[in-house]
Amino acid sequence: MRDNPVLRVVAKIIIPMILLFALYVQFHGDFGPGGGFQAGVIFAAGFILYGLVFGTEALRSAVPPGLLRWVISLGLILYTGVGIATMLMGSDYLAYGALAHDLIHGQHLGIFLVELGVGVTVSAVMVTIFLAFAGRNDP
Amino acid sequence: MIGTQLPALQVVVPLLAAPLCLALHRPFATWALTLTASALSMLVSILLLGQVLAQGVIDYAFGGWAAPFGIAYRVDLANAYVLLIVTTISTVVTIFARRSVASEVEAHNQGLFYTAWLLCLTGLLGITITGDAFNLFVFLEISSLSSYVLIAMGTERKALTAAYQYLIMGTIGATFILIGIGLLYMLTGTLNMLDMAHRLITVADSRTARTGFAFLTVGLGLKIALFPLHLWLPNAYAHAPSAVSAFLAATATKVAVYVLLRFVFSVFGVDFALGTMPLALGLAVLGTIAVLSASTVAIFQHNLKRMLAYSSVAQVGYLALGVSLATPAGLTATLLHLFNHALMKGTLFLALGCIAWRLGSVRLGDLKGLGYRMPWTMGVFVLGGLSLIGLPLTAGFISKWYLVLAALERGWWPVILVIIAGSLLAVIYIWRVIETAYLSKTNKTAGAGEAPLSMLLPAWLLAIANLYFGMHTGLSAGIATQAAAALFGIQP
């Protein structure tokens, strides 16, 4: 599809918006509909669109599989890390209240970080799955 | 401070190590990390068992949300005991896994292998420790999905079909379990098992409760591999990498049996589950058929891993018979057999892993004269085999002894005959191997020596444990008796 100028131009315009919208869904998850899972999938959709239009080879050079592995683990480590941090602060696992001076702030911060972890892992996993299926015939 | 955090650490340690393994990706580094995480969780489970023995049931509220609303972990004797089994087997088999996996799994997949291993361990530990029905389902999915991956990494292409078959069957089982939990949630409005048990007392005699119970037991029957729902198991164990066969055979079905016990005894209550509902009859009939038919089928297998897999189906039959007796003694026998069967099947599968490492095959015909070429490995196999048969002074004898006593107490003579018949059939299929290895003319495949020490040592460790727990039953039978009494609600 690389030869089709309309697709190429539209994709280039749309991809930044998709990524931006994903970030909105991610960070507005505290107050409205949204959160890590949805944002992760939308964020990955931007990359998958890039892969569809410009080819898996281009996508692979943009996000190398080695990097994806790190990103997948980073999200889960962030999630469990928040839990361990609250434990180290003398509270129970994932008791966000311990993260800040007052309870409400702690809860906000905790949810924020945990959802970020979910978003990071989900988006990297989605791109990995896409590459695994679309790149089956690649050398 | 760390003492109060043990229930969370039990699951968090392997859960944190898994993504680290994925990121590291180097075979040796990931193996070392897996071993560390597994040994740490074993330490945690030992400490937990000590705490439970000293001060009784431990409750842990996640995120500080109190029990019926938040997710709570609840450790009592029964699950502390299962946690110890799972973490010990995982640690011992991980030591074994380095050389075995290096020869059976491609180098670029080994990092992923250990990641899946840790996730499987996380799932099994989570299922065991949680006090929340839905949390249990989530962990069940984590352990199942990662075990499909582990099985698919087997050397032959058939491993993919086996994993796919297990995936389909496992997913059906998990769906049934989810429907069961959903119905119970609908009925009681709670997912916390303790709370659910309290609320079920008044509404147990409803169609919803009975349907939920039926869905749960059938779904768990699939996971346990109870006859006739065992069809996924022989292929899965036969084609998985050796280390995975040993790990899953010794832990996965055990954890599923524990879940059944938890729902039967702690959530529904003995009177409903084994009295009002015909579960005891079902387990007795299916357990009997499992012991007799699977042992008979095992005799005719040429692939030894498949033979042991059928033997596992038969052992599940013993576990089911123990539960069907519906007495504390029967439950003790089941819990004890969980422990002892994990030991003997772990031993036997590790011995086969050593053979597979050296010969690249576990077919009976290739074992001719192996008793002289790999004496230490075959020694492990013989000890494990004797324990499986149930010879006195081995762990297998202890569990059969308790089962026979429990059956006598109820006056169930046919059950005793079934146990004896099952043991005799086990003699036949173990003898076939011993005969081939020691009494037939040596094959001319030269250069076959012993397996490396890092594989023999864990195998011998388990083999000696079989003997030790055949003579010193303080830990195994002692805790099993107390745990059974606690599940029956009898105060010591």
Interface residues (C-beta under 8 A of the other chain):
Chain A: G66 R69 W70 I72 S73 L74 G75 L76 I77 T80 G81 G83 I84 M87 G90 S91 D92 Y93 L94 A95 Y96 G97
Chain B: M1 Q5 A8 V12 L15 L16 A18 P19 L20 L22 A23 H25 Y60 A61 F62 G63 G64
